């Protein structure tokens, strides 16, 4: 699992998929249903949609 600015990469989906970002969005929705904080971003260099999990903010 890679780490990028803004979170950990949970999964990567090719941007050339005929369904666009939908597979990544569905995966992220499943993560959120399990209680994970997940969002989809576009990685232009890799030409892929990434599902990122952001860690919850630390308590002071």
VOLUMZA-602378 format. One record per residue (C-alpha): residue number from 1; residue in three letters; z, x negated, y negated. Coordinates in steps of 0.001 Angstrom, whole numbers, plus 500000, padded with zeros to 6 digits. Layout:
BEGIN
PT    k    r       z       x       y
PT  NUM  ALA       Z       X       Y
...
REM end
This chain:
BEGIN
PT    k    r       z       x       y
PT    1  UNK  500000  500000  500000
PT    2  UNK  498905  498429  496724
PT    3  UNK  500701  498640  493421
PT    4  UNK  498840  499229  490181
PT    5  UNK  499971  499809  486655
PT    6  UNK  501520  503256  486651
PT    7  UNK  502398  503555  490329
PT    8  UNK  501781  502780  493977
PT    9  UNK  498391  503571  495512
PT   10  UNK  498920  506031  498348
PT   11  UNK  495270  506636  499175
PT   12  UNK  491791  505852  497885
PT   13  UNK  488725  508118  498013
PT   14  UNK  485144  507034  497191
PT   15  UNK  483875  508403  493889
PT   16  UNK  480458  508970  495474
PT   17  UNK  481841  511682  497762
PT   18  UNK  479716  514860  497517
PT   19  UNK  482900  516803  496712
PT   20  UNK  483844  514514  493815
PT   21  UNK  487581  514211  493218
PT   22  UNK  488526  517257  495333
PT   23  UNK  489602  515275  498431
PT   24  UNK  491879  513125  496265
PT   25  UNK  493243  516189  494451
PT   26  UNK  493983  517926  497760
PT   27  UNK  495753  514837  499093
PT   28  UNK  497823  514589  495902
PT   29  UNK  498720  518287  496149
PT   30  UNK  500004  517682  499692
PT   31  UNK  502113  514790  498439
PT   32  UNK  503554  516940  495659
PT   33  UNK  504336  519679  498201
PT   34  UNK  506421  517092  500099
PT   35  UNK  508307  516254  496901
PT   36  UNK  506456  513082  495905
PT   37  UNK  505270  512561  492344
PT   38  UNK  501538  512032  492812
PT   39  UNK  498599  511987  490448
PT   40  UNK  494881  511196  490708
PT   41  UNK  493221  508525  488590
PT   42  UNK  489727  507027  488535
PT   43  UNK  489363  503320  489293
PT   44  UNK  486111  502401  487540
PT   45  UNK  485981  498876  488954
PT   46  UNK  486248  500079  492563
PT   47  UNK  484332  503332  491910
PT   48  UNK  487066  505323  493618
PT   49  UNK  489630  508028  492990
PT   50  UNK  493147  506762  493607
PT   51  UNK  496175  508855  494449
PT   52  UNK  499156  507222  492751
PT   53  UNK  502809  507835  493479
PT   54  UNK  504996  507118  490519
PT   55  UNK  508565  506197  491263
PT   56  UNK  511148  508456  489635
PT   57  UNK  512703  507049  486483
PT   58  UNK  515833  505034  487127
PT   59  UNK  519145  506499  486020
PT   60  UNK  520807  504645  483135
REM end
